[in-house]
Amino acid sequence: MSNETKKWLRFRHAGTTGFGTLTASGISVHDGEMFGRNAGTGKTLALSEVELLAPCTPSKIVALWNNFHALAAKLNQPEPPEPLYLLKATTTITTPGAVIRRPSYYDGKTTYEGELGIVIGKTCARVSPAEADSFIFGYTCVNDITANDILTSDPTFPQWARAKGIDDYGPFGPVIATGLDPAKLTVRTILNGAERQNYPISDMIFSAQALVSKISHDMTLLPGDLIAVGTSVGVGVMKEPVNTVTVAIDGIGELTNEFRL
């Protein structure tokens, strides 16, 4: 991981998908591959000229459960000896600013979960925690939306994949920030103008580096893969007909989406 902080994003402009870095004057357009060799083209686009996309296209999304000391204590649950995680469908990905709708067949509770996301930069298998930073490209904002009533509707089988796998229930972005120390970051979630979550990443049971290491011993992580590190206290239900949710992490930015019942 470079010590230089950059904010990478993907966009659509004039019918073409591109990528680049966010600067004070707009988007510095790049050629090549975000996770490979690339270079600036010298062209700058204004944010108003483009449609922002999710900043990468993961082959898989790994989502953590019970990874914060404060939440484990609040729920009176033991802290896990190893990471507890599920795979979230890549069809949950939607764009920053997108309107997300509850499925017509479901009238139960839906919650926001503001989280930090780790984005992998190169193929990663069986790495140590000390090696992990060299495989992490950067960090992003995630809203791990969950249809809570589906999760526990069948007592014989917790439906993690279905409850968190509904189309558009996994927005992330708008940028991937490089050169950051995740342990110094704070996640805030604002629902309809009111702050509902405000917690430090330093409270994680398993650090970013430990997560990458341990998960890479189970499955090979590929460039662009996303690890949502889990959430902490303050998760809540989106109750209004129209809900505006912002996940804000200083140093990265703000992910805002609208959720409609």
Buried (B, 14 or more C-beta within 10 A) or exposed (E): BEEEEBBBBBBEEEEEEBBBBBEEEBBBBBEEEBBEEBEBEEEBBEEEEBEBBBBBBBEBBBBBBBBBBEBBEEEEEEEBEEBBBBBBBBEBBBBBBBEBEBEEEBEEBBBBBBBBBBBBBEEBEEBEBEBBBEBBBBBBBBBBBBBBBBBEBEEEEBBBBBBBBBEBBBBBBBBBBBBBBBEEBBBBBBBEEEEBBBBBBBBBBBBBBBBBBBBBEEEBBBBBBBBBBBBBBBBBEBEEEEBBBBBBBEBBBBBBBBBEE
